[in-house]
Amino acid sequence: MAPSATPHPTATRRPPGKPHSEVELDDHYLIALAKQGKKDAYDRIVKRYHGFVRLKASSYFLIGGDADDLIQEGLVGLYKAVRDYRTDRESSFRNFAELCITRQIITAVKTSTRNKHTPLNEYVSFSQTPAASGGEGDATLDELLPGPSAHDPANQVISSEELHSLVTCLSSVLSELESSVLSLYLDGYSYETIAERLACDTKTVDNALQRVKRKVGAHLESRNVLL
């Protein structure tokens, strides 16, 4: 009897007649590496889909912001796609990424429209964090993704491991406090809740997120990932 072939590590079960494309297999491989904390893999995904993000962003207008703000929101959506994607799903990564990117951009646009008299930097974005204030702003970054809903497929595949994939990816540059604050922030918690959970004040939370912002920017620049 001939020995059975060993499946590709990123291969997944699919109905007959629906083989993976080479690009999809490569996406799955890079996603698996990114979730293991491989920074080069995440950077390659960003580079591969950056043009797609720009194209999506070009279809929208953000009150109080510019094209770069929407591109940043789209990249946040791409991150969430990497974080939440499961290879055992019917949807290809590209389709799932398109959903996540579009949702993030639309949420940013809706937020800016609903609060058009408030400066853009009062709201969550990948490059700016809201100043700690007693109140709660709309967390565009939550979902870090365009406002997910309970019946949205993307919400049904979130695991704690995937949720912290970016934090893991940046583990070499973030302090323990920064990682904890970012993790809770990406979960959509308010400054007040984060401060309560970490036994600190909201100013400490805001300062930590500002440092994360700078470190993420420096990291992406060092990896030649254009924002």
N, C-alpha and C positions, 0 to 999 in steps of 0.2 A: 504494500500500500504506500502510495507516495505521501511524503510528509506534507501536512497542511502549511500553507503560506502564512507567515507572520504578518498581521495587518499593520498598515502604517500607523504610527502612534497617534496621529490626529484624525484617523479615519473614524467615521461614525456610521451608525445604521441608517440606511436610506431605502426607500421603496425601490423596487427594480425599475430600471429605466431612468433613474435620476442620479447619475454619477456626479461626484464632485468635479468642479473645474479645477485646473491647476492653481488659479488665483485663490479660489476658496480654500483649497487644501493649505496653501501657503498662509492665508489669513488665519486659519485654525492653528497652525503651527506657531505663528508669531503671537497669537493671543495666549496660547498655553504658556509660552515663555514669559510673556509680559505678566501673567498672573503669578508666575514664580519669582517675580522681581527682576527680570532681565530688562534693563533699561534700553539697551540697543533694540530689542524687539518692539517695545512700545514706541520708540522714536521712529522705527521703520513704518509702523502702522500710521503714525501721524503724518509722516512724509507722503506715504502712499495715498492717503485720503485728504490731504490738505487742499488740493485743487477742488475736490468734490465739496468740501466744506465751504470754500470761497464761492462756488457756484450757487449753493443753497442760500448763503447769506446775501448774495446779490439780489435776490428776489424780494427782500424785505427792507423796511425802513424803520429805524429806531429813533424815537423822539429823544432828543438830548444826547444822542450818541452818534457814532459814525460807523463806517463799514468794518473797521477793525474790531469794534466792540461786538458786532454780530459774529464776526469770524471767531473771536474768542469764545463766545457762547456756543458756537457750532463745534469747536474743538472740545469744549466741556461735554457736549452731547456725544462726541466720538469717544471720549474717555469712558462715559457711562456705558456705551455700547460694548467696549472691550471688557469692562467690569462685569456686565450682566449677561453677556452672550453665552449660550450653551450650545455646544456642537450637536446635541441630540435633538435640537429643534428643527422643524421643517424649514424655517426661514434661513436664507443665506446670511452671512455676516453683513454683506453689503446692504441688503434690504433692511436688516435690523439696525444697522448704523444710520441709514437714511431716516428711519423712524425716530431714532434718538436725537439725531442732529436737528431735524425739523422741529421736533417738540421743544427742544431747548431754545431754539431761535424764536419760535412763536411765543413761548412763555416770556422771553425777554421783551418782545415787542408789546405783548399785552400789558406787561407790568409798566413799561414806559408810557404807554397810552393812558393807562388808568391813573398814573401818578405823574402826569406831564408837567405839573408845576413844581415837582421835586427834582433836585439834581440827580443825574444818573448815578453818581457815586454813592447815593444813599441805598442802592440796591446791590444785591449780590452779583458779582461777575467773577470770572477766573482771574482777572487782573486787578480787581478792586474789591475790597471788603468793606462793608458798611461800618462807619464809626460807631463805637459802642454808645448807645443812647438808651434811655430807659425803655423806649418802645421797640416794637418788632417790625422790621421791614419785610417786604415780600422776598422770600428766598428764591430768587431765580435760579440760583445754583443748586438748589435742592434738586432733587431729582437730578440735579445738576443736569437736569434734563427737563425739557419742556414738560412742565406740569403733568406728571403721570396721574392716572386715575386708578381706582381700585380694580376696574375691569380691563386695564391696559395690560397686554401680554408682557411688557417689559417688567412690570411689577411682580410678576409671578415667578421670576427666575432669579430673584436676588438672594444671594447667600452671603453670610458674614465674611467668608473668605474673599469672594469677589468684590464685596463692598469696600474692602480695604486694599484693593490691588494697587492703586496709585500710591497709597501711603507706603506700602511695601516697596514699591518701585523706587521711592525717594528716601528709603530708610537710612541711607548713608549720609544724607544731608539734613534731615529733620531731627530735632531733639525729641525726647520722649514726650514732653509737653506739647510741642508743635504737632507731633503725629496724633496725639490723643485729641487735641482741639480740632484738627483738620478732619479726622475720622467722624467725630460727632457733628461737625459742621456740614459735611457731605451727607450725613444722615438727615439733615434738615432741622436740627435742633436750634433753638434760639440762643443768643448769647447768654441769656439768663440761665437757661437750662444747662448749657455747657459749663458755665461757671459753678453752678450748684453741684453738678456731677464731679467736677474736678477740684472742688473745694478752693476756688479762687474767685477773684472779682471779674466783672465784665471787661474792665480795662486790660487785664492780663490776657483775656481771650482775644480781644481785638489786636493787641500787640503781637500775640503769637501768630495770628492769621496774617498780619502785615509782614512778619518775617517769612512766613511760608510763601507768600506772594513773591517776595524778593528772591528767595531761594529757588522757587520753581522757575522764575524768569531766568535766573542765572544758569540753572541746570539746562533749560531748553536752549538757551543761547550757546552754551558750551557744546551742546550736541548738534548744533546747527539746525535746530528745529525752528523754523520761521513762524512767528505769530503775527 
